[in-house]
Amino acid sequence: MTYEIVILGSSSYSINIFRLQKQIIRIIMDARSRGSCTEFFKKLKILPFHSQCIISLLLFVVSDKDYHKVNSETHIINTSQNSNL
């Protein structure tokens, strides 16, 4: 599931991947098909797909900071956010 998660996380199929993840969690935990999976994710110490996407994107940006522009390189207006990526 983590293969190319940076790309898949923003695709239209991400909801299908999340639903499949919840279905698998319910099978592992022998739970009802309509119940919430929040506690199961916590109990199994597994991140939901959307959280995995966020972490993967953050790690991608942090590991390649030199390849990304800060706001001050994009525009010349001096704002409080000009040092942000």
C-alpha positions in Angstrom: 0.0 0.0 0.0 2.9 2.4 0.6 4.2 1.9 -3.0 4.0 5.3 -4.7 1.8 6.6 -1.9 2.8 10.2 -2.6 1.1 9.9 -6.0 -1.8 7.6 -5.1 -2.8 9.7 -2.1 -4.1 12.4 -4.2 -5.7 10.3 -6.9 -9.4 9.6 -7.3 -8.8 6.0 -6.2 -7.5 6.9 -2.7 -11.0 6.5 -1.3 -11.1 2.9 -2.7 -7.8 2.1 -1.1 -9.0 3.5 2.2 -12.2 1.4 2.0 -10.2 -1.7 1.2 -7.9 -1.0 4.1 -10.9 -0.7 6.5 -12.4 -3.9 5.0 -9.1 -5.8 5.8 -9.0 -4.3 9.3 -12.5 -5.6 9.9 -11.6 -9.0 8.7 -8.5 -9.1 10.9 -10.5 -8.0 13.9 -13.6 -10.1 13.1 -15.8 -6.9 13.3 -19.2 -5.9 11.9 -19.1 -4.5 8.4 -20.7 -1.1 9.3 -18.9 -0.3 12.6 -16.2 2.3 13.0 -12.6 1.2 12.5 -11.0 4.0 14.5 -10.4 1.9 17.6 -9.1 -1.0 15.5 -6.5 1.2 13.8 -5.4 2.3 17.3 -5.4 -1.2 18.7 -3.4 -2.6 15.8 -1.1 0.5 15.7 -1.8 1.0 12.0 -2.2 4.4 10.4 -5.2 5.0 8.1 -4.3 5.5 4.5 -4.9 9.3 4.5 -2.5 9.7 7.5 0.1 7.5 5.7 -0.2 9.9 2.7 0.4 12.9 4.8 3.4 11.4 6.6 4.9 10.3 3.3 4.5 13.7 1.7 6.1 15.4 4.7 9.0 13.0 4.6 9.4 13.5 0.8 9.5 17.3 1.2 11.9 17.2 4.2 14.3 14.7 2.5 14.5 16.9 -0.7 14.3 20.4 0.7 16.9 21.7 -1.8 14.5 20.8 -4.7 11.6 22.9 -3.4 11.4 26.7 -3.6 10.5 28.9 -0.7 7.9 31.6 -1.2 10.4 34.4 -1.4 11.9 32.8 -4.5 8.4 32.7 -6.2 7.2 36.3 -5.5 8.9 39.5 -4.3 6.2 40.6 -1.8 7.6 40.6 1.7 5.2 38.6 3.9 5.4 36.7 7.1 5.1 33.4 5.0 8.0 34.2 2.6 10.4 31.6 4.2 7.8 28.8 3.9 8.1 26.1 1.2 
